[in-house]
């Protein structure tokens, strides 16, 4: 009742993040139903309060949505421990007019083991 059987599962690899000097380079890999843009940039690579850029706009990484002004563009660390671009009480996808595949830059945490590519 679910359709024909499938012989195997095809895994599609996520794009890799890159470190370049003091920046982490990644991209939007998913857009949720609220219009949040979920990236492939893991939280340990990103500095607290980092400047995040996507689709020609710049924003700050905030700890919680409450730290952002209503209607403002911000970045947060989501439940999957990756950077998410959001609009408090709105849709980042609508504000930025973008979705999957958009490139994102963040300031690095500068932690050990980070080497420029």
N, C-alpha and C positions, 0 to 999 in steps of 0.2 A: 504494500500500500504506500510505501515511501519512494518507489521508483526502482529502476534496475539496480542490481548489486554492482558495487565498485570493486575493482581488483586491488587497488592500492590508493594510499593517500599521497597526494603531491604536496610537499612542503615548499612554501615560497619563502626564501630567506628575507629577513628584514634588512633594509639598507644599514650599512655600518656607520657609526659615528667616527669622526676624525678629530684629532687634536692638532691645532696649528697655532704655534706661539702661545698666546694667552686666551685662545678661543676654542670652544668645542663646536664642531660643525655637525649638524644632523638634519633631520627633516620630519615633517608631519607624516605619520604612518596611519593615523585613524582620526575620524571625527565622530564624537559621540552625539547622542540625541539632543544634547543641550547646545551644541555648536562649539564645544571645547575642542581644541586641536591638540591631539596627543602626539608627542614626538618620540623619537628613539634615543633621546639623550638621558642617560641614567643620572639620577640625583647626585651620586658621589662625585661626579665630574664637574659639578656646577657650584660656583661660589655663592654663599649666602648673600642675598640682595643683589645678585648679578644683573647686569644689563642683558636683556634678551632682545634679539631682532628677528623679525619675520615679515615678509611681504612689504618691505620698505618702511616698517614701523618699529619703534623701539619701546620697550616697557621694562619694568623692574620685576624681579622675582620676589614675590611676597610670601610670607609664612602661611597666611590663610586668606580667604576671600574677604573677611572682615577688615583686613589691612588695606584693602583697595577701596577707592571711592566708588560709589554706585555708578554703573555705566562705563567704568574705565577699563581699559585694556591692561591685563597683567599676566604674569606667569606664576604658576604654583607647581609644587611637587605633588603629583596625584597619587592615588592609592596603589598604582603600579610602580611607584618610585621612579617615574620619569617626569620630565618637564612637560607641563600642559599649558597651552596659551588659552586664556579665558577672558571673558568680559563679565565683571560682576553684574549680576542681574540681566545678562544679555548673552548674545552669541558672538564669539570671536570669529567664527566662519563668516557670518554676515558682515561684521565690521571690517574684516580684512579682505572679504571677497575671495577667499581661498580655501583650500582643503588639502587632501593628501598630496604628497610630493613637494610641497613648498619647503624651501630650505630655511633652516633656523640656525642662528648663532647665539652662543652664550659665553660669558666670561667663565674661565675655568676656576676650579677650586685651588689650583696650584699645588695640589697634594702630591705625595710621593708616588712614583710610578707613572706620572704623566709625562710623556715625551712627545714633542712636536712630530707631526708626520711630514 
